[in-house]
Amino acid sequence: MLLIVWLRWLLAGGELLFLLPIAYLCLVCLAALLEARRRARQEANVTEQAGASRFALLVPAHDEEVTLPGLLKSLQGLTYAREHYRIYIVADNSHDRTAEIARSSENVRVYERFDTEKRGKGYALHWLLGRIETEADDAEWADAYVILDADSIVEPGFLAALDRELAAGAVALQMHNTVLNGSDSPSTVLRWLALTLVNHVRQLGRNALGSSATLTGNGMCLRRTLLQRHPWQSFSVTEDYQYYLQLVEHGERVRYVPEAVVRSHMPTSFEQMRTQDIRWESGAPEQPGWKTALRLLQLAARERDWVRLETAFEFLTPPLSLMVGGSVLLFLLSCVLYSWFTLGLACVLLLGLACYLGTGLYFMRPTRETYQALWHAPRFMLWKLWVYLVVRRSKQHSAEWVRTSRSSVALGHSEEGGQV
């Protein structure tokens, strides 16, 4: 009997640990919903004005001959004043026609980089930024740099949305980074939901709470003065998140711009998602996560800074797959131990996760066919758990760019390739 009591207390402790991050996510969801309504009212009163900011659009590309034409076509259709933006593409360690295709497009400045040791997007960006800053015609021309993946499509008015935020005083911006082919297959639907939660719901809610959005790699906009204060020195697999943490630690804040949209093509089968998931989840940080969180908490306490405190809390929030799997397990154990208190807590956890997922679906506005793809969610969750618990702890993965097998790509092409 005593053993049962101890097990119930242990179970309650585990549930309380899960309750903290899930309650945090529910708070973020509420803030996101309120912020979306506020921005919708505000957007109705916005009058289009000629943009004053000058943008340098940077595209690091590695063997992107299939996907690059789609991005170039969307960039040619921008509504922003042509004299106020320039396009730079670096074909990084590419052995296909990436550079040739880039040169065939109008008003595009093309570079080629070959370095067998320093491989990866972070190194390519560092190299390209250095080249631009040292060339007489380009140095000091741009007010801000926008970083785009080569397998993306941008909305025609995205630069105007970024310009409004820069005019309001922002120094670091993140565009709405979402999925281009969200309804192609069950895997793309689930990826669409996952990115909506992380790249839109959380971003919108965190900004509404007065904190910083996260840099997601694709669709980042950084003022030139910011890069002068904090040069790009991020070279890991998760170079975008690494740089975001660096900015927050130094007191900077990233602003999320949901009106500026960039869409990327995703693999259409679970098998094709393998390399992409492994790269996203297996990136080894420069130092253990607990040290990063502790440093953020120390800075927050010393400076009495809410942004760093919230960033630490977001950093410590477990992946959704772990929270769902753990909450289901806790619910089952509560049923076995027959404890009304722990069973009630487990139901609260599941209800909180349902609210979080429901908020993502609300913003997606999915069709009935899209909802049917959710039957594949358990398989997707199990795969993500395996990647997180097993693969990401392996030392076999590096920051080197690899290819994701795809059955189709944007604009109706069919090929294997892409940056992951």
LUMTI-636176 format. One record per residue (C-alpha): x, y, z; residue in one letter; residue number from 1. Coordinates in nm, 2 decimals. Last residue first. Layout:
LUMTI-636176
[atom [X, Y, Z], 'A', NUM]
...
***
This chain:
LUMTI-636176
[atom [1.78, 2.06, -4.58], 'V', 420]
[atom [1.87, 2.20, -4.91], 'Q', 419]
[atom [1.72, 2.05, -5.22], 'G', 418]
[atom [1.73, 1.75, -5.45], 'G', 417]
[atom [1.56, 1.47, -5.62], 'E', 416]
[atom [1.36, 1.57, -5.91], 'E', 415]
[atom [1.01, 1.64, -6.04], 'S', 414]
[atom [0.90, 1.99, -6.14], 'H', 413]
[atom [0.55, 2.12, -6.08], 'G', 412]
[atom [0.63, 2.47, -5.97], 'L', 411]
[atom [0.78, 2.36, -5.65], 'A', 410]
[atom [0.93, 2.02, -5.62], 'V', 409]
[atom [0.82, 1.66, -5.66], 'S', 408]
[atom [0.92, 1.31, -5.54], 'S', 407]
[atom [1.17, 1.45, -5.30], 'R', 406]
[atom [1.49, 1.30, -5.17], 'S', 405]
[atom [1.66, 1.55, -4.93], 'T', 404]
[atom [2.02, 1.63, -5.01], 'R', 403]
[atom [2.29, 1.70, -4.76], 'V', 402]
[atom [2.45, 2.02, -4.64], 'W', 401]
[atom [2.74, 1.96, -4.40], 'E', 400]
[atom [2.68, 2.05, -4.03], 'A', 399]
[atom [2.76, 1.70, -3.93], 'S', 398]
[atom [2.58, 1.38, -3.83], 'H', 397]
[atom [2.75, 1.06, -3.70], 'Q', 396]
[atom [2.78, 1.18, -3.34], 'K', 395]
[atom [2.45, 1.02, -3.23], 'S', 394]
[atom [2.25, 1.19, -2.96], 'R', 393]
[atom [2.01, 1.34, -3.22], 'R', 392]
[atom [1.94, 0.99, -3.36], 'V', 391]
[atom [1.82, 0.82, -3.04], 'V', 390]
[atom [1.58, 1.03, -2.83], 'L', 389]
[atom [1.49, 1.31, -3.08], 'Y', 388]
[atom [1.48, 1.10, -3.39], 'V', 387]
[atom [1.30, 0.81, -3.22], 'W', 386]
[atom [1.05, 1.06, -3.07], 'L', 385]
[atom [1.00, 1.22, -3.41], 'K', 384]
[atom [0.93, 0.88, -3.57], 'W', 383]
[atom [0.68, 0.80, -3.30], 'L', 382]
[atom [0.51, 1.13, -3.34], 'M', 381]
[atom [0.47, 1.08, -3.72], 'F', 380]
[atom [0.33, 0.74, -3.68], 'R', 379]
[atom [0.08, 0.88, -3.42], 'P', 378]
[atom [-0.01, 1.17, -3.66], 'A', 377]
[atom [-0.11, 0.95, -3.95], 'H', 376]
[atom [-0.47, 0.98, -3.87], 'W', 375]
[atom [-0.41, 1.35, -3.89], 'L', 374]
[atom [-0.42, 1.32, -4.27], 'A', 373]
[atom [-0.80, 1.30, -4.26], 'Q', 372]
[atom [-0.80, 1.66, -4.12], 'Y', 371]
[atom [-0.64, 1.78, -4.45], 'T', 370]
[atom [-0.91, 1.61, -4.65], 'E', 369]
[atom [-1.17, 1.80, -4.45], 'R', 368]
[atom [-1.00, 2.13, -4.55], 'T', 367]
[atom [-0.75, 2.31, -4.33], 'P', 366]
[atom [-0.78, 2.67, -4.20], 'R', 365]
[atom [-0.41, 2.67, -4.09], 'M', 364]
[atom [-0.46, 2.93, -3.82], 'F', 363]
[atom [-0.74, 2.73, -3.65], 'Y', 362]
[atom [-0.54, 2.41, -3.69], 'L', 361]
[atom [-0.25, 2.56, -3.50], 'G', 360]
[atom [-0.48, 2.68, -3.22], 'T', 359]
[atom [-0.63, 2.33, -3.20], 'G', 358]
[atom [-0.29, 2.18, -3.15], 'L', 357]
[atom [-0.23, 2.40, -2.85], 'Y', 356]
[atom [-0.58, 2.35, -2.72], 'C', 355]
[atom [-0.54, 1.98, -2.75], 'A', 354]
[atom [-0.21, 2.00, -2.57], 'L', 353]
[atom [-0.38, 2.18, -2.28], 'G', 352]
[atom [-0.66, 1.92, -2.27], 'L', 351]
[atom [-0.41, 1.64, -2.26], 'L', 350]
[atom [-0.23, 1.80, -1.97], 'L', 349]
[atom [-0.56, 1.87, -1.78], 'V', 348]
[atom [-0.66, 1.51, -1.83], 'C', 347]
[atom [-0.33, 1.39, -1.68], 'A', 346]
[atom [-0.39, 1.63, -1.38], 'L', 345]
[atom [-0.74, 1.48, -1.33], 'G', 344]
[atom [-0.59, 1.12, -1.34], 'L', 343]
[atom [-0.32, 1.22, -1.09], 'T', 342]
[atom [-0.59, 1.35, -0.85], 'F', 341]
[atom [-0.84, 1.06, -0.91], 'W', 340]
[atom [-0.57, 0.80, -0.85], 'S', 339]
[atom [-0.65, 0.46, -0.99], 'Y', 338]
[atom [-0.28, 0.34, -1.02], 'L', 337]
[atom [-0.36, 0.18, -1.36], 'V', 336]
[atom [-0.56, 0.48, -1.48], 'C', 335]
[atom [-0.29, 0.72, -1.36], 'S', 334]
[atom [-0.03, 0.51, -1.54], 'L', 333]
[atom [-0.24, 0.54, -1.86], 'L', 332]
[atom [-0.27, 0.92, -1.83], 'F', 331]
[atom [0.11, 0.96, -1.75], 'L', 330]
[atom [0.19, 0.76, -2.07], 'L', 329]
[atom [-0.04, 0.98, -2.28], 'V', 328]
[atom [0.12, 1.29, -2.13], 'S', 327]
[atom [0.47, 1.17, -2.19], 'G', 326]
[atom [0.40, 1.08, -2.56], 'G', 325]
[atom [0.23, 1.42, -2.62], 'V', 324]
[atom [0.50, 1.62, -2.44], 'M', 323]
[atom [0.78, 1.42, -2.60], 'L', 322]
[atom [0.64, 1.46, -2.95], 'S', 321]
[atom [0.58, 1.83, -2.89], 'L', 320]
[atom [0.95, 1.90, -2.82], 'P', 319]
[atom [1.03, 1.99, -2.46], 'P', 318]
[atom [1.01, 2.35, -2.34], 'T', 317]
[atom [1.35, 2.44, -2.19], 'L', 316]
[atom [1.43, 2.69, -2.47], 'F', 315]
[atom [1.09, 2.85, -2.44], 'E', 314]
[atom [1.15, 2.91, -2.07], 'F', 313]
[atom [1.50, 3.04, -2.13], 'A', 312]
[atom [1.36, 3.28, -2.39], 'T', 311]
[atom [1.09, 3.39, -2.15], 'E', 310]
[atom [1.35, 3.49, -1.89], 'L', 309]
[atom [1.57, 3.66, -2.16], 'R', 308]
[atom [1.28, 3.87, -2.28], 'V', 307]
[atom [1.16, 3.95, -1.93], 'W', 306]
[atom [1.48, 4.12, -1.82], 'D', 305]
[atom [1.55, 4.20, -1.46], 'R', 304]
[atom [1.91, 4.27, -1.57], 'E', 303]
[atom [2.07, 4.04, -1.31], 'R', 302]
[atom [1.78, 3.79, -1.30], 'A', 301]
[atom [1.74, 3.77, -1.68], 'A', 300]
[atom [2.12, 3.74, -1.73], 'L', 299]
[atom [2.13, 3.45, -1.48], 'Q', 298]
[atom [1.83, 3.28, -1.64], 'L', 297]
[atom [1.99, 3.31, -1.99], 'L', 296]
[atom [2.32, 3.17, -1.86], 'R', 295]
[atom [2.13, 2.88, -1.69], 'L', 294]
[atom [1.94, 2.80, -2.01], 'A', 293]
[atom [2.26, 2.79, -2.22], 'T', 292]
[atom [2.44, 2.58, -1.96], 'K', 291]
[atom [2.14, 2.34, -1.94], 'W', 290]
[atom [2.15, 2.30, -2.32], 'G', 289]
[atom [2.51, 2.17, -2.33], 'P', 288]
[atom [2.75, 2.38, -2.53], 'Q', 287]
[atom [2.81, 2.45, -2.90], 'E', 286]
[atom [2.48, 2.28, -2.98], 'P', 285]
[atom [2.48, 1.94, -3.16], 'A', 284]
[atom [2.24, 1.95, -3.45], 'G', 283]
[atom [2.06, 1.61, -3.46], 'S', 282]
[atom [1.71, 1.74, -3.47], 'E', 281]
[atom [1.69, 1.95, -3.79], 'W', 280]
[atom [1.95, 1.73, -3.97], 'R', 279]
[atom [1.78, 1.41, -3.88], 'I', 278]
[atom [1.44, 1.54, -3.97], 'D', 277]
[atom [1.55, 1.65, -4.31], 'Q', 276]
[atom [1.74, 1.33, -4.38], 'T', 275]
[atom [1.43, 1.12, -4.30], 'R', 274]
[atom [1.16, 1.33, -4.45], 'M', 273]
[atom [1.18, 1.13, -4.78], 'Q', 272]
[atom [1.07, 0.81, -4.60], 'E', 271]
[atom [0.77, 0.99, -4.45], 'F', 270]
[atom [0.65, 1.09, -4.79], 'S', 269]
[atom [0.59, 1.43, -4.97], 'T', 268]
[atom [0.91, 1.61, -4.89], 'P', 267]
[atom [0.85, 1.98, -4.82], 'M', 266]
[atom [0.86, 2.28, -5.05], 'H', 265]
[atom [0.93, 2.61, -4.88], 'S', 264]
[atom [0.70, 2.91, -4.84], 'R', 263]
[atom [0.80, 3.27, -4.74], 'V', 262]
[atom [0.55, 3.51, -4.61], 'V', 261]
[atom [0.59, 3.87, -4.49], 'A', 260]
[atom [0.25, 3.96, -4.33], 'E', 259]
[atom [0.34, 3.74, -4.02], 'P', 258]
[atom [0.64, 3.97, -3.93], 'V', 257]
[atom [0.80, 3.84, -3.61], 'Y', 256]
[atom [1.04, 4.08, -3.43], 'R', 255]
[atom [1.37, 3.95, -3.29], 'V', 254]
[atom [1.50, 4.13, -2.98], 'R', 253]
[atom [1.85, 4.23, -2.88], 'E', 252]
[atom [1.99, 4.23, -2.53], 'G', 251]
[atom [2.32, 4.06, -2.59], 'H', 250]
[atom [2.19, 3.72, -2.47], 'E', 249]
[atom [1.89, 3.76, -2.71], 'V', 248]
[atom [2.12, 3.81, -3.00], 'L', 247]
[atom [2.34, 3.51, -2.92], 'Q', 246]
[atom [2.03, 3.30, -2.88], 'L', 245]
[atom [1.91, 3.40, -3.23], 'Y', 244]
[atom [2.26, 3.33, -3.37], 'Y', 243]
[atom [2.25, 2.97, -3.24], 'Q', 242]
[atom [1.89, 2.92, -3.36], 'Y', 241]
[atom [1.99, 3.02, -3.72], 'D', 240]
[atom [2.31, 2.82, -3.72], 'E', 239]
[atom [2.13, 2.49, -3.63], 'T', 238]
[atom [2.37, 2.26, -3.81], 'V', 237]
[atom [2.66, 2.46, -3.66], 'S', 236]
[atom [2.84, 2.75, -3.83], 'F', 235]
[atom [2.72, 3.07, -3.65], 'S', 234]
[atom [2.98, 3.35, -3.66], 'Q', 233]
[atom [2.76, 3.62, -3.82], 'W', 232]
[atom [2.89, 3.95, -3.68], 'P', 231]
[atom [2.71, 4.10, -3.37], 'H', 230]
[atom [2.76, 4.48, -3.37], 'R', 229]
[atom [2.83, 4.50, -3.74], 'Q', 228]
[atom [2.55, 4.25, -3.80], 'L', 227]
[atom [2.31, 4.47, -3.61], 'L', 226]
[atom [2.42, 4.78, -3.81], 'T', 225]
[atom [2.34, 4.59, -4.13], 'R', 224]
[atom [1.99, 4.52, -4.01], 'R', 223]
[atom [1.89, 4.16, -4.01], 'L', 222]
[atom [1.60, 3.99, -4.20], 'C', 221]
[atom [1.55, 3.62, -4.16], 'M', 220]
[atom [1.32, 3.45, -4.41], 'G', 219]
[atom [1.46, 3.10, -4.39], 'N', 218]
[atom [1.69, 3.02, -4.10], 'G', 217]
[atom [1.42, 3.00, -3.83], 'T', 216]
[atom [1.51, 3.30, -3.61], 'L', 215]
[atom [1.30, 3.29, -3.30], 'T', 214]
[atom [1.07, 3.56, -3.18], 'A', 213]
[atom [1.16, 3.78, -2.89], 'S', 212]
[atom [0.94, 3.87, -2.59], 'S', 211]
[atom [0.68, 4.13, -2.53], 'G', 210]
[atom [0.39, 3.88, -2.47], 'L', 209]
[atom [0.25, 3.97, -2.82], 'A', 208]
[atom [0.60, 3.88, -2.96], 'N', 207]
[atom [0.58, 3.54, -2.79], 'R', 206]
[atom [0.23, 3.48, -2.92], 'G', 205]
[atom [0.30, 3.55, -3.28], 'L', 204]
[atom [0.62, 3.35, -3.29], 'Q', 203]
[atom [0.46, 3.06, -3.10], 'R', 202]
[atom [0.16, 3.04, -3.33], 'V', 201]
[atom [0.36, 3.11, -3.65], 'H', 200]
[atom [0.69, 2.92, -3.68], 'N', 199]
[atom [0.65, 2.66, -3.41], 'V', 198]
[atom [0.27, 2.58, -3.44], 'L', 197]
[atom [0.24, 2.65, -3.81], 'T', 196]
[atom [0.56, 2.45, -3.87], 'L', 195]
[atom [0.42, 2.14, -3.70], 'A', 194]
[atom [0.09, 2.17, -3.88], 'L', 193]
[atom [0.25, 2.21, -4.22], 'W', 192]
[atom [0.48, 1.91, -4.14], 'R', 191]
[atom [0.17, 1.71, -4.06], 'L', 190]
[atom [0.01, 1.81, -4.38], 'V', 189]
[atom [0.33, 1.75, -4.57], 'T', 188]
[atom [0.35, 1.39, -4.43], 'S', 187]
[atom [-0.02, 1.32, -4.51], 'P', 186]
[atom [0.03, 1.42, -4.87], 'S', 185]
[atom [0.01, 1.72, -5.11], 'D', 184]
[atom [-0.19, 1.95, -4.88], 'S', 183]
[atom [0.10, 2.16, -4.74], 'G', 182]
[atom [0.29, 2.21, -5.07], 'N', 181]
[atom [0.44, 2.55, -5.00], 'L', 180]
[atom [0.50, 2.51, -4.62], 'V', 179]
[atom [0.56, 2.80, -4.38], 'T', 178]
[atom [0.82, 3.06, -4.27], 'N', 177]
[atom [0.64, 3.37, -4.16], 'H', 176]
[atom [0.92, 3.62, -4.18], 'M', 175]
[atom [1.16, 3.68, -3.90], 'Q', 174]
[atom [1.30, 4.03, -3.82], 'L', 173]
[atom [1.60, 4.18, -3.65], 'A', 172]
[atom [1.67, 4.55, -3.60], 'V', 171]
[atom [1.32, 4.68, -3.54], 'A', 170]
[atom [1.28, 5.06, -3.51], 'G', 169]
[atom [0.93, 5.12, -3.66], 'A', 168]
[atom [1.09, 5.19, -4.00], 'A', 167]
[atom [1.24, 4.84, -3.99], 'L', 166]
[atom [0.89, 4.70, -3.92], 'E', 165]
[atom [0.74, 4.89, -4.22], 'R', 164]
[atom [1.03, 4.78, -4.44], 'D', 163]
[atom [0.97, 4.42, -4.36], 'L', 162]
[atom [0.61, 4.44, -4.47], 'A', 161]
[atom [0.71, 4.62, -4.79], 'A', 160]
[atom [0.97, 4.35, -4.86], 'L', 159]
[atom [0.71, 4.08, -4.84], 'F', 158]
[atom [0.48, 4.22, -5.10], 'G', 157]
[atom [0.53, 3.97, -5.38], 'P', 156]
[atom [0.50, 3.67, -5.15], 'E', 155]
[atom [0.82, 3.45, -5.15], 'V', 154]
[atom [0.88, 3.10, -5.29], 'I', 153]
[atom [1.15, 2.88, -5.14], 'S', 152]
[atom [1.40, 2.60, -5.24], 'D', 151]
[atom [1.69, 2.84, -5.25], 'A', 150]
[atom [1.66, 2.94, -4.88], 'D', 149]
[atom [1.63, 3.31, -4.81], 'L', 148]
[atom [1.83, 3.55, -4.60], 'I', 147]
[atom [1.73, 3.92, -4.60], 'V', 146]
[atom [2.01, 4.17, -4.53], 'Y', 145]
[atom [1.93, 4.52, -4.41], 'A', 144]
[atom [2.02, 4.88, -4.48], 'D', 143]
[atom [2.21, 4.79, -4.79], 'A', 142]
[atom [2.46, 5.01, -4.97], 'W', 141]
[atom [2.74, 5.01, -4.70], 'E', 140]
[atom [2.97, 4.80, -4.92], 'A', 139]
[atom [2.80, 4.70, -5.25], 'D', 138]
[atom [2.98, 4.89, -5.52], 'D', 137]
[atom [3.31, 4.90, -5.34], 'A', 136]
[atom [3.32, 4.52, -5.27], 'E', 135]
[atom [3.44, 4.44, -4.92], 'T', 134]
[atom [3.11, 4.42, -4.74], 'E', 133]
[atom [2.96, 4.20, -5.02], 'I', 132]
[atom [3.24, 3.95, -5.00], 'R', 131]
[atom [3.23, 3.92, -4.62], 'G', 130]
[atom [2.85, 3.87, -4.63], 'L', 129]
[atom [2.90, 3.60, -4.88], 'L', 128]
[atom [3.16, 3.42, -4.68], 'W', 127]
[atom [2.97, 3.43, -4.36], 'H', 126]
[atom [2.65, 3.31, -4.54], 'L', 125]
[atom [2.84, 3.02, -4.70], 'A', 124]
[atom [2.99, 2.92, -4.37], 'Y', 123]
[atom [2.65, 2.91, -4.20], 'G', 122]
[atom [2.49, 2.72, -4.48], 'K', 121]
[atom [2.74, 2.43, -4.47], 'G', 120]
[atom [3.09, 2.33, -4.56], 'R', 119]
[atom [3.42, 2.47, -4.42], 'K', 118]
[atom [3.65, 2.18, -4.51], 'E', 117]
[atom [3.59, 2.11, -4.88], 'T', 116]
[atom [3.57, 2.48, -4.96], 'D', 115]
[atom [3.44, 2.59, -5.30], 'F', 114]
[atom [3.24, 2.91, -5.34], 'R', 113]
[atom [3.07, 3.05, -5.65], 'E', 112]
[atom [2.92, 3.40, -5.66], 'Y', 111]
[atom [2.62, 3.53, -5.86], 'V', 110]
[atom [2.48, 3.88, -5.87], 'R', 109]
[atom [2.12, 3.87, -5.99], 'V', 108]
[atom [1.96, 4.16, -6.19], 'N', 107]
[atom [1.82, 3.93, -6.46], 'E', 106]
[atom [1.82, 3.55, -6.44], 'S', 105]
[atom [2.06, 3.35, -6.66], 'S', 104]
[atom [2.34, 3.39, -6.40], 'R', 103]
[atom [2.13, 3.20, -6.14], 'A', 102]
[atom [2.08, 2.91, -6.38], 'I', 101]
[atom [2.45, 2.89, -6.45], 'E', 100]
[atom [2.54, 2.90, -6.08], 'A', 99]
[atom [2.30, 2.62, -5.99], 'T', 98]
[atom [2.39, 2.40, -6.29], 'R', 97]
[atom [2.53, 2.11, -6.08], 'D', 96]
[atom [2.84, 2.05, -5.88], 'H', 95]
[atom [2.77, 2.30, -5.60], 'S', 94]
[atom [3.02, 2.36, -5.32], 'N', 93]
[atom [2.82, 2.68, -5.24], 'D', 92]
[atom [2.65, 2.85, -5.52], 'A', 91]
[atom [2.63, 3.20, -5.37], 'V', 90]
[atom [2.33, 3.41, -5.48], 'I', 89]
[atom [2.30, 3.78, -5.43], 'Y', 88]
[atom [1.98, 3.98, -5.52], 'I', 87]
[atom [1.96, 4.35, -5.49], 'R', 86]
[atom [1.68, 4.57, -5.35], 'Y', 85]
[atom [1.58, 4.93, -5.35], 'H', 84]
[atom [1.63, 5.01, -5.72], 'E', 83]
[atom [1.35, 4.76, -5.80], 'R', 82]
[atom [1.09, 4.94, -5.59], 'A', 81]
[atom [0.90, 4.67, -5.40], 'Y', 80]
[atom [0.62, 4.48, -5.59], 'T', 79]
[atom [0.82, 4.16, -5.62], 'L', 78]
[atom [0.76, 3.95, -5.93], 'G', 77]
[atom [1.12, 3.89, -6.02], 'Q', 76]
[atom [1.17, 3.74, -5.68], 'L', 75]
[atom [0.90, 3.48, -5.74], 'S', 74]
[atom [1.07, 3.37, -6.06], 'K', 73]
[atom [1.41, 3.35, -5.89], 'L', 72]
[atom [1.26, 3.13, -5.61], 'L', 71]
[atom [1.10, 2.89, -5.86], 'G', 70]
[atom [1.42, 2.88, -6.07], 'P', 69]
[atom [1.62, 2.77, -5.77], 'L', 68]
[atom [1.43, 2.45, -5.70], 'T', 67]
[atom [1.58, 2.22, -5.97], 'V', 66]
[atom [1.93, 2.36, -6.00], 'E', 65]
[atom [1.97, 2.37, -5.62], 'E', 64]
[atom [2.30, 2.19, -5.58], 'D', 63]
[atom [2.39, 2.40, -5.27], 'H', 62]
[atom [2.24, 2.75, -5.26], 'A', 61]
[atom [2.30, 3.04, -5.02], 'P', 60]
[atom [2.05, 3.31, -5.12], 'V', 59]
[atom [2.11, 3.66, -4.98], 'L', 58]
[atom [1.86, 3.94, -5.06], 'L', 57]
[atom [2.03, 4.28, -5.00], 'A', 56]
[atom [1.76, 4.53, -4.90], 'F', 55]
[atom [1.73, 4.91, -4.92], 'R', 54]
[atom [1.48, 5.06, -4.68], 'S', 53]
[atom [1.26, 5.35, -4.80], 'A', 52]
[atom [0.96, 5.17, -4.92], 'G', 51]
[atom [0.70, 5.37, -5.10], 'A', 50]
[atom [0.38, 5.37, -4.89], 'Q', 49]
[atom [0.08, 5.14, -4.88], 'E', 48]
[atom [-0.19, 5.25, -4.64], 'T', 47]
[atom [-0.25, 5.03, -4.33], 'V', 46]
[atom [-0.60, 5.07, -4.18], 'N', 45]
[atom [-0.72, 4.72, -4.26], 'A', 44]
[atom [-0.39, 4.58, -4.14], 'E', 43]
[atom [-0.45, 4.72, -3.79], 'Q', 42]
[atom [-0.78, 4.53, -3.75], 'R', 41]
[atom [-0.62, 4.21, -3.86], 'A', 40]
[atom [-0.31, 4.28, -3.64], 'R', 39]
[atom [-0.53, 4.31, -3.33], 'R', 38]
[atom [-0.72, 3.98, -3.41], 'R', 37]
[atom [-0.39, 3.80, -3.47], 'A', 36]
[atom [-0.25, 3.94, -3.15], 'E', 35]
[atom [-0.55, 3.81, -2.95], 'L', 34]
[atom [-0.51, 3.46, -3.10], 'L', 33]
[atom [-0.13, 3.46, -3.05], 'A', 32]
[atom [-0.16, 3.57, -2.68], 'A', 31]
[atom [-0.40, 3.29, -2.61], 'L', 30]
[atom [-0.17, 3.04, -2.79], 'C', 29]
[atom [0.13, 3.17, -2.59], 'V', 28]
[atom [-0.06, 3.12, -2.26], 'L', 27]
[atom [-0.15, 2.77, -2.37], 'C', 26]
[atom [0.21, 2.70, -2.45], 'L', 25]
[atom [0.32, 2.81, -2.10], 'Y', 24]
[atom [0.06, 2.59, -1.94], 'A', 23]
[atom [0.20, 2.30, -2.14], 'I', 22]
[atom [0.56, 2.39, -2.03], 'P', 21]
[atom [0.46, 2.40, -1.66], 'L', 20]
[atom [0.22, 2.10, -1.66], 'L', 19]
[atom [0.48, 1.86, -1.78], 'F', 18]
[atom [0.68, 1.89, -1.45], 'L', 17]
[atom [0.35, 1.88, -1.25], 'L', 16]
[atom [0.26, 1.55, -1.42], 'E', 15]
[atom [0.60, 1.40, -1.32], 'G', 14]
[atom [0.55, 1.51, -0.96], 'G', 13]
[atom [0.20, 1.36, -0.96], 'A', 12]
[atom [0.34, 1.03, -1.08], 'L', 11]
[atom [0.60, 1.03, -0.81], 'L', 10]
[atom [0.33, 1.10, -0.55], 'W', 9]
[atom [0.12, 0.82, -0.69], 'R', 8]
[atom [0.41, 0.58, -0.69], 'L', 7]
[atom [0.48, 0.67, -0.33], 'W', 6]
[atom [0.12, 0.59, -0.24], 'V', 5]
[atom [0.12, 0.26, -0.43], 'I', 4]
[atom [0.44, 0.16, -0.25], 'L', 3]
[atom [0.28, 0.24, 0.09], 'L', 2]
[atom [0.00, 0.00, 0.00], 'M', 1]
***
